[in-house]
Amino acid sequence: MENQQRQAQGNSSTGTNVDGTRRNIIHGASLAAAGGLLGLAGGGAWAAGSDKPEKTEIRIGFIPLTDCASVVMASVLGFDKKYGVKFVLSKEASWAGVRDKLANGDLDAAHVLYGLLYGVQMGIGGQKKDMAVLMGLNNNGQAITLSKQLATKGAVDGASLAKLMRTEKRDYTFAQTFPTGTHAMWLYYWLAANGINPMKDAKVITVPPPQMVANMRIGNMDGFCVGEPWGHRAIMDGIGITATTTQDIWRDHPEKVLGSTLAFAKANPNTCRAMMAAILEAGKWIDASLANKNKMAEVIAAKSYVNTSKDAIDQRIMGRYQNGMGKTWDDANHMKFYNDGLVNFPYLSDGMWFMTQHRRWGLLKTDPDYLAVATAVNQVQLYKDAATMTKTPVPAGLLRTSKLMDGTVWDGKNPQAYAASFKVKA
């Protein structure tokens, strides 16, 4: 109860400041936005009538997580209006709800899990429907939390958790946020890299992000993987410890994306370009300074967005981490929203990676044509157009190379062999 009161007090104090903060931010950005409009009117991207957005009001869903920030700030700062559209933001309760509203047209686009879109595309995360990844929204910034009860028994990281699970035989329960989503894949990858088979050695449940902390508090799970601020919130409330961050699993990993149905992207290409351009500018603004990150944290902490205290957000967004057991560190690989466009480019290899993990864990029963699916889903040309509009650098290639925590290198060149190469799998 004390924790809940403390959180409510934090929300209340944040709420009193957020309107003033928004006014200050909007005032500071208004000249830039107006200048952009003047530039566009003088022969810019929207000068030609054919470039006019097909739909000017865009319904965009989001889940209350720190990484919804670039979508929210694009609206708060007026970058949407700069590109001739208006964001109508819709706070959603669960990823399944986001999936369903995208599929049935209640939402035009959404802040959404990368792996969720691919799950729907392949018919393993809901009714099969052609989906579109328009752009990446963030890299890094998720965490795996273990309960304080496990920590008191010595389970504070992957190796010590595996040791405890071998010696103290019982049912262990871990939570992720959507069966084909990013958090499920980070959790499974981390457990497997430490010799724990998530399909055989533990029970895995699905819990919406804002409900993670409350469920751990009442003992429904031993650990969870979720986006911030809920990992840090568990530490603030004294119920969990950070066992690992997702950037320690895969540095600069893909995370949330801006997604839509393929039908929406095909029918509304100019609207999509405008939406992406606005969000690119917002991501660039967030990453530009600590002061901007601090202002962003104050805005999104409000009840209408993440609904938590500002201090649950602002530490980790600046790379200041603590694990709940006295260790603190500065992490250069904290959550990024722009990073000179490297965050936002829809690499085909990123989409393919999620399919390799879906195959690894038996969610996909056969190997798809990985490259063909990724090429259809990831809207590279639309993104390049938006990048040109915002002077965002574009990488030279469609694939990127990364080394994950277990030393495995992923480069997208032989996905079928990669998916089959893991010793721990379904």
C-alpha positions in Angstrom: 0.0 0.0 0.0 2.8 2.4 0.8 4.3 1.8 -2.6 1.0 2.4 -4.3 0.5 5.6 -2.3 4.1 6.7 -3.2 3.4 6.0 -6.9 0.1 7.9 -6.7 1.8 10.8 -5.1 4.4 10.8 -7.8 1.8 10.8 -10.5 -0.1 13.6 -8.8 3.0 15.9 -8.5 3.9 15.0 -12.1 0.5 15.9 -13.3 0.7 19.4 -11.8 3.8 20.1 -13.8 3.2 18.4 -17.1 0.9 21.1 -18.6 3.5 23.8 -17.9 6.3 21.7 -19.2 4.3 20.9 -22.4 3.7 24.6 -22.9 7.4 25.4 -22.5 8.4 22.7 -24.9 5.8 23.6 -27.4 6.8 27.2 -27.3 10.5 26.3 -27.7 9.7 24.1 -30.7 7.1 26.3 -32.4 9.6 28.5 -34.3 11.3 25.4 -35.6 8.0 23.9 -36.7 6.9 27.1 -38.3 10.2 27.5 -40.0 9.9 24.0 -41.4 6.4 24.8 -42.8 7.8 27.9 -44.5 10.5 25.9 -46.0 8.1 23.3 -47.3 5.8 25.8 -48.7 8.7 27.3 -50.6 9.2 24.2 -52.8 9.7 21.5 -50.2 8.4 17.9 -50.1 4.7 18.9 -49.8 4.7 21.6 -52.5 3.2 19.2 -55.1 -0.4 18.4 -54.7 0.3 14.7 -55.2 2.4 14.7 -52.0 -0.6 15.8 -49.8 -1.3 13.2 -47.1 -4.3 11.0 -48.1 -5.5 11.1 -44.5 -4.7 14.0 -42.2 -5.9 12.6 -38.9 -3.9 9.5 -37.9 -5.1 7.3 -35.1 -2.0 5.9 -33.4 -2.0 3.5 -30.6 0.6 3.2 -27.9 1.3 1.1 -24.7 2.4 3.0 -21.6 6.2 2.5 -21.9 9.1 4.8 -22.0 9.7 3.9 -25.7 6.4 5.4 -26.8 8.2 8.8 -26.3 9.0 9.7 -29.9 5.4 9.1 -30.9 4.0 11.2 -28.0 6.6 14.0 -28.4 5.9 14.3 -32.1 2.4 15.2 -31.1 3.3 17.4 -28.1 5.9 19.3 -30.0 3.8 19.8 -33.1 6.0 17.9 -35.5 2.9 16.2 -36.9 1.4 19.5 -37.9 4.6 20.5 -39.5 4.1 17.7 -42.0 0.4 18.3 -42.5 -1.1 15.6 -40.3 -2.6 15.4 -36.8 -1.8 12.5 -34.5 -4.8 11.2 -32.5 -3.1 9.2 -29.8 -4.8 6.2 -28.2 -3.5 4.6 -24.9 -4.0 0.9 -25.1 -4.1 -1.7 -22.3 -2.3 -4.7 -23.9 -0.4 -5.7 -27.0 -3.2 -8.1 -27.9 -5.5 -5.0 -27.9 -3.0 -3.1 -30.2 -2.9 -6.1 -32.6 -6.7 -6.4 -32.8 -7.3 -2.6 -33.3 -4.7 -2.5 -36.0 -6.2 -5.5 -37.8 -9.8 -4.2 -37.7 -8.9 -0.6 -38.6 -9.7 1.0 -35.2 -6.0 2.2 -35.3 -4.2 3.4 -38.4 -0.7 2.8 -36.9 0.8 1.9 -33.6 3.9 1.9 -31.3 4.2 -1.9 -31.4 6.5 -4.8 -30.7 8.6 -5.8 -33.7 8.0 -9.5 -33.2 4.2 -9.0 -32.8 3.9 -7.7 -36.3 5.9 -10.6 -37.7 3.7 -13.0 -35.6 0.6 -11.6 -37.2 2.2 -11.6 -40.7 2.9 -15.4 -40.3 -0.4 -16.2 -38.6 1.2 -17.4 -35.3 0.5 -14.3 -33.2 -3.2 -13.9 -34.1 -5.2 -14.1 -37.3 -2.9 -13.9 -40.3 -2.8 -10.5 -41.9 -0.3 -8.7 -44.1 1.5 -6.1 -41.9 4.0 -3.3 -42.4 7.0 -2.2 -40.4 7.3 1.5 -41.3 10.3 2.3 -39.1 12.1 1.5 -35.8 11.2 3.6 -32.8 14.0 2.7 -30.4 17.0 0.5 -29.7 17.9 -1.0 -26.2 16.3 -0.1 -22.9 14.4 -3.2 -21.8 15.3 -5.4 -18.8 14.9 -8.8 -17.2 13.8 -8.5 -13.5 14.0 -11.3 -10.9 12.0 -11.3 -7.7 13.6 -10.2 -4.4 12.8 -13.7 -3.1 15.0 -15.2 -5.8 17.7 -12.7 -5.1 17.8 -13.5 -1.4 18.5 -17.1 -2.5 21.4 -16.0 -4.6 19.7 -15.8 -8.0 20.8 -12.4 -9.3 21.9 -13.2 -12.9 21.5 -15.9 -15.5 24.2 -18.3 -14.1 23.0 -18.1 -10.5 19.4 -18.5 -11.6 20.3 -21.6 -13.5 22.1 -23.0 -10.4 19.2 -22.3 -8.1 16.7 -23.9 -10.5 18.9 -27.0 -10.6 19.1 -27.3 -6.8 15.7 -26.0 -5.7 13.3 -28.1 -7.8 9.9 -26.4 -8.1 7.8 -24.7 -10.8 9.3 -21.4 -11.9 7.2 -18.8 -13.7 8.4 -16.0 -15.9 6.4 -13.4 -17.7 6.7 -11.7 -21.1 4.3 -9.3 -22.8 3.3 -11.1 -26.0 4.1 -14.6 -27.2 5.9 -13.6 -30.5 7.1 -10.2 -29.2 10.4 -8.8 -28.4 10.3 -9.4 -24.6 9.5 -13.0 -25.1 12.4 -13.4 -27.4 14.9 -11.6 -25.1 13.7 -13.7 -22.2 14.0 -16.9 -24.1 17.4 -16.0 -25.5 18.8 -15.1 -22.1 17.4 -18.2 -20.3 18.7 -20.5 -23.1 22.1 -18.8 -23.1 22.3 -19.8 -19.4 21.3 -23.4 -20.0 17.6 -23.0 -19.1 15.1 -24.1 -21.7 12.1 -21.8 -21.5 9.8 -24.3 -23.1 10.7 -27.2 -20.8 12.3 -25.9 -17.6 9.9 -23.1 -16.7 6.3 -21.8 -17.2 6.0 -18.7 -19.3 3.0 -16.4 -19.0 1.8 -13.3 -20.9 1.2 -10.2 -18.8 0.6 -6.6 -20.1 3.5 -4.3 -19.4 1.8 -2.0 -16.8 0.6 -5.0 -14.8 4.1 -6.6 -14.4 5.0 -5.0 -11.1 1.7 -5.6 -9.5 1.8 -9.3 -10.5 5.3 -9.7 -9.1 4.3 -8.0 -5.9 1.6 -10.6 -5.2 3.9 -13.5 -6.1 2.5 -14.5 -9.5 6.0 -14.7 -11.1 9.6 -15.3 -10.4 10.8 -12.9 -13.1 9.7 -10.9 -16.1 11.0 -9.1 -19.2 9.4 -5.8 -20.1 10.2 -2.3 -21.3 11.0 0.6 -19.0 9.9 2.1 -16.7 8.6 -1.1 -15.2 12.0 -2.7 -14.6 13.1 0.4 -12.6 9.7 0.6 -11.0 10.2 -2.9 -9.5 13.4 -1.7 -7.9 11.9 1.5 -6.6 9.1 -0.5 -5.0 11.5 -3.0 -3.5 10.1 -6.1 -5.1 12.7 -7.0 -7.8 16.2 -6.7 -9.0 17.6 -6.2 -12.5 19.3 -9.4 -13.6 20.3 -8.1 -17.1 19.4 -5.4 -19.5 18.5 -6.3 -23.1 21.3 -4.2 -24.5 23.6 -6.7 -22.7 21.8 -9.5 -24.6 22.2 -7.6 -27.9 23.7 -4.2 -28.1 21.5 -1.8 -30.1 18.9 -4.4 -30.7 15.6 -3.6 -32.5 12.7 -3.1 -30.1 9.5 -1.2 -30.8 8.5 -0.2 -34.3 5.9 2.0 -36.0 3.6 -0.5 -37.5 0.4 -0.7 -39.6 -1.4 -3.1 -41.8 0.2 -3.4 -45.3 -3.2 -2.3 -46.7 -3.0 1.0 -44.8 0.6 1.7 -45.9 -0.3 0.9 -49.5 -3.4 3.1 -49.5 -1.8 6.0 -47.6 1.9 6.4 -48.6 2.0 10.1 -48.2 0.4 9.9 -44.8 2.9 7.3 -43.7 5.8 9.5 -44.9 4.5 12.5 -43.0 3.9 10.4 -39.9 7.4 8.9 -40.1 9.0 12.3 -40.7 7.3 13.8 -37.6 8.5 10.9 -35.5 12.0 11.0 -36.8 12.2 14.7 -35.8 10.9 13.8 -32.4 13.4 11.0 -31.9 16.2 13.3 -33.0 15.0 16.0 -30.5 14.9 13.5 -27.6 18.4 12.2 -28.3 19.8 15.7 -28.8 20.4 16.5 -25.1 20.0 15.4 -21.5 17.7 18.5 -21.0 15.4 17.2 -23.8 15.3 13.7 -22.2 14.5 15.2 -18.9 11.6 17.3 -20.4 10.4 14.2 -22.3 10.4 12.2 -19.1 8.2 14.8 -17.4 5.7 14.8 -20.2 5.3 11.1 -20.7 5.1 10.4 -16.9 1.6 12.0 -17.0 -1.5 9.9 -16.4 -2.5 10.2 -20.0 0.7 8.5 -21.1 2.8 6.2 -18.9 1.2 7.1 -15.6 4.1 6.8 -13.2 6.4 9.1 -11.4 9.0 11.1 -13.4 11.9 9.5 -11.4 10.8 6.1 -12.6 11.6 7.2 -16.1 14.4 9.8 -16.1 17.3 7.8 -14.7 17.5 4.9 -17.2 16.6 7.2 -20.1 19.9 9.0 -19.3 21.8 5.7 -18.9 21.9 5.8 -15.1 21.3 2.3 -13.9 21.0 0.5 -10.6 20.3 -3.2 -10.0 18.4 -3.0 -6.7 21.3 -4.6 -4.8 23.6 -1.6 -4.4 25.3 -1.7 -7.8 25.1 1.4 -10.0 26.5 2.1 -13.4 26.4 4.4 -16.4 25.3 2.6 -19.5 26.3 4.2 -22.8 24.0 1.7 -24.6 20.8 3.0 -23.0 17.6 3.5 -24.9 18.1 5.5 -28.1 15.4 7.0 -30.3 17.4 8.3 -33.3 21.2 7.8 -33.1 21.8 9.4 -36.5 19.0 7.3 -38.0 20.6 3.9 -37.1 17.7 3.3 -34.7 15.0 4.0 -37.3 16.1 2.2 -40.5 14.0 -0.9 -41.0 16.8 -3.4 -41.6 15.6 -6.6 -43.3 17.9 -8.6 -41.1 16.1 -7.3 -37.9 12.8 -8.6 -39.2 14.4 -11.9 -40.2 15.9 -12.4 -36.8 12.5 -12.5 -35.1 11.4 -15.2 -37.6 14.5 -17.2 -36.8 13.6 -17.2 -33.1 10.0 -18.0 -33.8 11.3 -21.0 -35.7 13.8 -21.9 -33.0 11.1 -22.0 -30.4 8.6 -24.0 -32.5 6.2 -21.1 -33.1 6.9 -21.5 -36.8 6.8 -25.1 -37.8 8.7 -24.7 -41.0 11.3 -22.3 -42.3 9.7 -19.4 -44.3 11.4 -17.6 -47.1 13.0 -15.2 -44.6 14.2 -12.6 -47.0 11.0 -12.5 -49.1 8.9 -12.0 -46.0 11.1 -9.3 -44.5 11.2 -7.5 -47.9 7.4 -7.5 -48.0 6.9 -6.4 -44.4 9.6 -3.8 -43.9 8.8 -0.7 -45.9 12.3 0.4 -46.8 11.4 2.8 -49.7 8.8 4.6 -47.7 11.3 5.0 -44.9 13.9 6.3 -47.2 11.5 9.0 -48.5 10.8 10.1 -44.9 14.5 10.1 -44.2 15.1 12.3 -47.1 12.4 14.7 -45.9 14.1 15.0 -42.5 17.8 14.8 -43.7 18.2 11.6 -41.8 21.2 9.5 -42.8 20.4 6.1 -44.4 22.7 3.1 -44.0 24.3 1.7 -47.1 22.9 -1.9 -46.7 19.7 -3.7 -45.8 21.4 -6.1 -43.5 23.5 -5.4 -40.4 25.9 -7.6 -38.4 25.6 -8.1 -34.6 27.2 -10.3 -31.9 24.8 -11.4 -29.2 25.6 -12.3 -25.6 26.4 -15.9 -26.3 29.0 -15.0 -29.0 26.6 -15.9 -31.8 26.9 -13.6 -34.8 23.8 -12.6 -36.7 24.2 -11.1 -40.2 21.0 -12.1 -41.9 22.9 -14.1 -44.6 21.8 -17.6 -43.8 18.7 -17.5 -41.5 17.7 -21.1 -41.9 21.1 -22.3 -40.7 21.1 -19.7 -38.0 17.7 -20.8 -36.7 18.8 -24.5 -36.6 22.2 -23.8 -35.0 21.1 -23.3 -31.4 21.7 -26.1 -28.9 18.8 -25.0 -26.6 15.6 -24.9 -28.6 12.0 -26.2 -28.6 
